[in-house]
Amino acid sequence: MNWLWAIVVGLILGVIARAILPGKQAIPLWLTCVYGILGGILGNAVSGWIGVRHTGGFDWIRHLLQLAGAVLIVALGTPLWQRIRRPGSRRERA
């Protein structure tokens, strides 16, 4: 069941990250979910490093760090995806 939650939360984080970033992110929904999952993992790691991973009540700081991680991953991953998928790329010419 944990993998199902990871997918759901990853999708939510990825969609919110895409909404926060300016412009259009031309990536498919499955990649949005993957980027969101990776951002959540990154946010959890950072929250553990700074010592706020397990707090009493709702973990606002951890969730904000997860969202920040998702924004970072979407911002860095989208140009990479577009470079791979762009027609006329170097790989297709060879």
Salt bridges, closest charged atoms under 4 A:
ASP59 OD2 - ARG62 NH2 3.20
